[in-house]
Amino acid sequence: MASSPYYFFQQQRLTLQCGSRLPAAQSLLQLAGESVLLSQLAAEPSAQQLLEAAEQAYQAGYEQQASTEFELQGLALGGIGDPLLHTDVLAEFLPVFKQKRHGVPVTLVTYGLVAPADAPALCQQLLELEVEKLDIYLPAANPPAYQQAVKPTQYGFSELCQFIHTASEAALQVTCFAYAPVTQQSELRALALDLGAREFVVRPSLG
């Protein structure tokens, strides 16, 4: 259930809805079986609306129980679209958010479909915006299976693998994930770790 048109909670983590542009056929929320939630979110929120939504969630008590920074779930940006296709909003939102909520870790939930030539500069931009973590969708361990699972509209399996590697090398904390059920879990974990990700996790799906 959406807490507002601008944010929701996924695995108990506050997640802001960041635009609707996608590099693939479906939103990650659709793949997670969250079609009801998808219909409740605002398509293109402004940075100011995201700032107000984040503040609303924190004022309502989000993460008040965390006693140290290590216990913080922090803030994620994801939702209908892919945050890597909304860096203009990130650049407007994150400096103001970080000034107000210093020490709160920020994660982008993404397909990770980025042109290899653009990846180093993008990772540098994310670090300058104080993004700490990337959750990257990795549902398949080979190009044909990935093509079938994701139906990318730009780039593909090779570019995804390159981006995971580039982001990890840039010292972003990368977690790769897929939605249950997962048939190739051991292969996916091995691939993710080989590319430099810190872990591979399987998340529940409502589908």
WOUR-V612815 format. One record per pair of residues at least 24 apart in sequence whose C-alpha atoms are under 10 Angstrom apart, sorted by sequence separation. I is the first residue (numbers start at 1). J is the second residue. If there is no record, write none. Layout:
i = (I | I)
j = (J | J)
//
This chain:
i = (17 | 18 | 19 | 20 | 83 | 84 | 106 | 107 | 108 | 109 | 110 | 111 | 112 | 113 | 136 | 173 | 174 | 175 | 176 | 177 | 178 | 179 | 180 | 181 | 16 | 17 | 18 | 19 | 20 | 83 | 84 | 85 | 105 | 106 | 107 | 108 | 109 | 110 | 111 | 112 | 171 | 172 | 173 | 174 | 175 | 176 | 177 | 178 | 179 | 180 | 17 | 18 | 19 | 82 | 83 | 84 | 104 | 105 | 106 | 107 | 108 | 109 | 110 | 111 | 112 | 138 | 169 | 172 | 173 | 174 | 175 | 176 | 177 | 178 | 179 | 180 | 181 | 17 | 18 | 19 | 50 | 74 | 82 | 83 | 84 | 85 | 103 | 104 | 105 | 106 | 107 | 108 | 109 | 110 | 111 | 136 | 165 | 168 | 169 | 178 | 179 | 180 | 17 | 18 | 81 | 82 | 83 | 84 | 85 | 104 | 105 | 106 | 107 | 108 | 109 | 110 | 136 | 164 | 165 | 167 | 168 | 169 | 179 | 8 | 16 | 18 | 74 | 75 | 76 | 77 | 78 | 81 | 82 | 83 | 84 | 85 | 135 | 164 | 165 | 166 | 167 | 168 | 74 | 75 | 76 | 77 | 78 | 79 | 81 | 82 | 84 | 134 | 161 | 164 | 165 | 166 | 167 | 168 | 72 | 73 | 74 | 75 | 76 | 77 | 78 | 79 | 82 | 98 | 161 | 164 | 165 | 5 | 8 | 18 | 72 | 73 | 74 | 75 | 76 | 77 | 78 | 94 | 98 | 163 | 164 | 165 | 1 | 5 | 7 | 8 | 17 | 70 | 72 | 73 | 74 | 75 | 76 | 77 | 95 | 98 | 134 | 161 | 162 | 164 | 2 | 3 | 5 | 6 | 7 | 16 | 69 | 70 | 73 | 91 | 94 | 95 | 133 | 134 | 161 | 1 | 2 | 5 | 6 | 7 | 16 | 69 | 70 | 87 | 91 | 94 | 95 | 133 | 161 | 1 | 2 | 4 | 5 | 6 | 17 | 43 | 44 | 69 | 90 | 93 | 94 | 1 | 2 | 3 | 4 | 5 | 6 | 16 | 42 | 43 | 44 | 91 | 92 | 94 | 138 | 139 | 2 | 3 | 4 | 5 | 6 | 16 | 41 | 42 | 43 | 84 | 87 | 91 | 133 | 134 | 135 | 136 | 137 | 138 | 139 | 140 | 1 | 2 | 6 | 15 | 41 | 50 | 87 | 90 | 111 | 113 | 115 | 116 | 132 | 133 | 134 | 135 | 136 | 137 | 138 | 139 | 5 | 6 | 14 | 50 | 113 | 114 | 115 | 119 | 123 | 127 | 132 | 133 | 134 | 135 | 136 | 137 | 138 | 139 | 38 | 39 | 47 | 48 | 51 | 90 | 111 | 113 | 114 | 115 | 122 | 126 | 131 | 132 | 133 | 134 | 135 | 136 | 137 | 138 | 139 | 37 | 38 | 44 | 47 | 51 | 55 | 84 | 87 | 113 | 114 | 116 | 117 | 130 | 131 | 132 | 133 | 134 | 135 | 136 | 137 | 140 | 6 | 7 | 14 | 37 | 46 | 47 | 50 | 51 | 54 | 58 | 112 | 113 | 115 | 116 | 119 | 120 | 123 | 124 | 127 | 135 | 139 | 140 | 141 | 5 | 6 | 14 | 45 | 46 | 47 | 48 | 49 | 50 | 112 | 113 | 115 | 116 | 119 | 122 | 123 | 126 | 127 | 139 | 140 | 141 | 5 | 6 | 8 | 34 | 35 | 44 | 47 | 48 | 51 | 52 | 55 | 111 | 112 | 113 | 114 | 115 | 116 | 118 | 119 | 122 | 123 | 127 | 139 | 140 | 141 | 142 | 6 | 7 | 46 | 47 | 51 | 55 | 113 | 114 | 116 | 117 | 119 | 120 | 123 | 124 | 126 | 139 | 141 | 142 | 6 | 7 | 46 | 47 | 50 | 54 | 112 | 113 | 114 | 115 | 116 | 119 | 120 | 123 | 124 | 140 | 141 | 5 | 6 | 14 | 48 | 112 | 113 | 114 | 115 | 119 | 123 | 124 | 140 | 141 | 4 | 7 | 8 | 13 | 14 | 29 | 30 | 47 | 51 | 111 | 112 | 113 | 114 | 120 | 123 | 139 | 141 | 142 | 3 | 7 | 12 | 13 | 28 | 29 | 30 | 47 | 112 | 113 | 114 | 116 | 120 | 138 | 141 | 12 | 27 | 28 | 29 | 112 | 113 | 119 | 138 | 140 | 141 | 4 | 27 | 28 | 29 | 111 | 112 | 4 | 27 | 28 | 138 | 3 | 26 | 27 | 28 | 138 | 26 | 27 | 76 | 112 | 75 | 136 | 24 | 76 | 77 | 78 | 18 | 19 | 20 | 22 | 23 | 24 | 76 | 77 | 13 | 14 | 15 | 16 | 17 | 18 | 19 | 20 | 21 | 22 | 23 | 76 | 13 | 14 | 15 | 16 | 17 | 18 | 19 | 20 | 21 | 22 | 12 | 13 | 14 | 15 | 16 | 17 | 18 | 19 | 20 | 21 | 22 | 23 | 136 | 11 | 13 | 14 | 15 | 16 | 17 | 18 | 19 | 20 | 21 | 22 | 23 | 135 | 138 | 13 | 14 | 15 | 16 | 17 | 18 | 19 | 20 | 21 | 22 | 134 | 137 | 138 | 139 | 15 | 16 | 17 | 18 | 19 | 21 | 22 | 112 | 135 | 136 | 137 | 138 | 17 | 18 | 20 | 21 | 107 | 111 | 135 | 9 | 10 | 17 | 18 | 19 | 20 | 107 | 108 | 109 | 110 | 135 | 9 | 16 | 18 | 19 | 107 | 109 | 8 | 18 | 107 | 109 | 7 | 10 | 18 | 7 | 8 | 19 | 7 | 8 | 18 | 7 | 18 | 6 | 28 | 28 | 27 | 28 | 27 | 23 | 24 | 22 | 23 | 22 | 23 | 24 | 18 | 23 | 15 | 18 | 22 | 23 | 15 | 16 | 15 | 15 | 28 | 31 | 31 | 28 | 24 | 27 | 25 | 26 | 24 | 25 | 26 | 24 | 25 | 26 | 23 | 24 | 25 | 26 | 23 | 24 | 25 | 23 | 24 | 25 | 22 | 23 | 24 | 22 | 23 | 24 | 22 | 23 | 24 | 23 | 32 | 33 | 31 | 32 | 31 | 32 | 31 | 28 | 28 | 32 | 33 | 34 | 35 | 32 | 33 | 34 | 35 | 32 | 33 | 34 | 31 | 32 | 33 | 30 | 31 | 32 | 29 | 30 | 31 | 29 | 30 | 11 | 11)
j = (41 | 42 | 43 | 44 | 107 | 108 | 130 | 131 | 132 | 133 | 134 | 135 | 136 | 137 | 160 | 197 | 198 | 199 | 200 | 201 | 202 | 203 | 204 | 205 | 41 | 42 | 43 | 44 | 45 | 108 | 109 | 110 | 130 | 131 | 132 | 133 | 134 | 135 | 136 | 137 | 196 | 197 | 198 | 199 | 200 | 201 | 202 | 203 | 204 | 205 | 43 | 44 | 45 | 108 | 109 | 110 | 130 | 131 | 132 | 133 | 134 | 135 | 136 | 137 | 138 | 164 | 195 | 198 | 199 | 200 | 201 | 202 | 203 | 204 | 205 | 206 | 207 | 44 | 45 | 46 | 77 | 101 | 109 | 110 | 111 | 112 | 130 | 131 | 132 | 133 | 134 | 135 | 136 | 137 | 138 | 163 | 192 | 195 | 196 | 205 | 206 | 207 | 45 | 46 | 109 | 110 | 111 | 112 | 113 | 132 | 133 | 134 | 135 | 136 | 137 | 138 | 164 | 192 | 193 | 195 | 196 | 197 | 207 | 37 | 45 | 47 | 103 | 104 | 105 | 106 | 107 | 110 | 111 | 112 | 113 | 114 | 164 | 193 | 194 | 195 | 196 | 197 | 104 | 105 | 106 | 107 | 108 | 109 | 111 | 112 | 114 | 164 | 191 | 194 | 195 | 196 | 197 | 198 | 103 | 104 | 105 | 106 | 107 | 108 | 109 | 110 | 113 | 129 | 192 | 195 | 196 | 37 | 40 | 50 | 104 | 105 | 106 | 107 | 108 | 109 | 110 | 126 | 130 | 195 | 196 | 197 | 34 | 38 | 40 | 41 | 50 | 103 | 105 | 106 | 107 | 108 | 109 | 110 | 128 | 131 | 167 | 194 | 195 | 197 | 36 | 37 | 39 | 40 | 41 | 50 | 103 | 104 | 107 | 125 | 128 | 129 | 167 | 168 | 195 | 36 | 37 | 40 | 41 | 42 | 51 | 104 | 105 | 122 | 126 | 129 | 130 | 168 | 196 | 37 | 38 | 40 | 41 | 42 | 53 | 79 | 80 | 105 | 126 | 129 | 130 | 38 | 39 | 40 | 41 | 42 | 43 | 53 | 79 | 80 | 81 | 128 | 129 | 131 | 175 | 176 | 40 | 41 | 42 | 43 | 44 | 54 | 79 | 80 | 81 | 122 | 125 | 129 | 171 | 172 | 173 | 174 | 175 | 176 | 177 | 178 | 40 | 41 | 45 | 54 | 80 | 89 | 126 | 129 | 150 | 152 | 154 | 155 | 171 | 172 | 173 | 174 | 175 | 176 | 177 | 178 | 45 | 46 | 54 | 90 | 153 | 154 | 155 | 159 | 163 | 167 | 172 | 173 | 174 | 175 | 176 | 177 | 178 | 179 | 79 | 80 | 88 | 89 | 92 | 131 | 152 | 154 | 155 | 156 | 163 | 167 | 172 | 173 | 174 | 175 | 176 | 177 | 178 | 179 | 180 | 79 | 80 | 86 | 89 | 93 | 97 | 126 | 129 | 155 | 156 | 158 | 159 | 172 | 173 | 174 | 175 | 176 | 177 | 178 | 179 | 182 | 49 | 50 | 57 | 80 | 89 | 90 | 93 | 94 | 97 | 101 | 155 | 156 | 158 | 159 | 162 | 163 | 166 | 167 | 170 | 178 | 182 | 183 | 184 | 49 | 50 | 58 | 89 | 90 | 91 | 92 | 93 | 94 | 156 | 157 | 159 | 160 | 163 | 166 | 167 | 170 | 171 | 183 | 184 | 185 | 50 | 51 | 53 | 79 | 80 | 89 | 92 | 93 | 96 | 97 | 100 | 156 | 157 | 158 | 159 | 160 | 161 | 163 | 164 | 167 | 168 | 172 | 184 | 185 | 186 | 187 | 52 | 53 | 92 | 93 | 97 | 101 | 159 | 160 | 162 | 163 | 165 | 166 | 169 | 170 | 172 | 185 | 187 | 188 | 53 | 54 | 93 | 94 | 97 | 101 | 159 | 160 | 161 | 162 | 163 | 166 | 167 | 170 | 171 | 187 | 188 | 53 | 54 | 62 | 96 | 160 | 161 | 162 | 163 | 167 | 171 | 172 | 188 | 189 | 53 | 56 | 57 | 62 | 63 | 78 | 79 | 96 | 100 | 160 | 161 | 162 | 163 | 169 | 172 | 188 | 190 | 191 | 53 | 57 | 62 | 63 | 78 | 79 | 80 | 97 | 162 | 163 | 164 | 166 | 170 | 188 | 191 | 63 | 78 | 79 | 80 | 163 | 164 | 170 | 189 | 191 | 192 | 56 | 79 | 80 | 81 | 163 | 164 | 57 | 80 | 81 | 191 | 57 | 80 | 81 | 82 | 192 | 81 | 82 | 131 | 167 | 131 | 192 | 81 | 133 | 134 | 135 | 76 | 77 | 78 | 80 | 81 | 82 | 134 | 135 | 72 | 73 | 74 | 75 | 76 | 77 | 78 | 79 | 80 | 81 | 82 | 135 | 73 | 74 | 75 | 76 | 77 | 78 | 79 | 80 | 81 | 82 | 73 | 74 | 75 | 76 | 77 | 78 | 79 | 80 | 81 | 82 | 83 | 84 | 197 | 73 | 75 | 76 | 77 | 78 | 79 | 80 | 81 | 82 | 83 | 84 | 85 | 197 | 200 | 76 | 77 | 78 | 79 | 80 | 81 | 82 | 83 | 84 | 85 | 197 | 200 | 201 | 202 | 79 | 80 | 81 | 82 | 83 | 85 | 86 | 176 | 199 | 200 | 201 | 202 | 82 | 83 | 85 | 86 | 172 | 176 | 200 | 75 | 76 | 83 | 84 | 85 | 86 | 173 | 174 | 175 | 176 | 201 | 76 | 83 | 85 | 86 | 174 | 176 | 76 | 86 | 175 | 177 | 76 | 79 | 87 | 77 | 78 | 89 | 78 | 79 | 89 | 79 | 90 | 79 | 109 | 110 | 110 | 111 | 111 | 110 | 111 | 110 | 111 | 111 | 112 | 113 | 108 | 113 | 106 | 109 | 113 | 114 | 107 | 108 | 108 | 109 | 137 | 149 | 150 | 150 | 147 | 150 | 149 | 150 | 149 | 150 | 151 | 150 | 151 | 152 | 150 | 151 | 152 | 153 | 151 | 152 | 153 | 152 | 153 | 154 | 152 | 153 | 154 | 153 | 154 | 155 | 154 | 155 | 156 | 156 | 178 | 179 | 178 | 179 | 179 | 180 | 180 | 178 | 179 | 203 | 204 | 205 | 206 | 204 | 205 | 206 | 207 | 205 | 206 | 207 | 205 | 206 | 207 | 205 | 206 | 207 | 205 | 206 | 207 | 206 | 207 | 203 | 204)
//
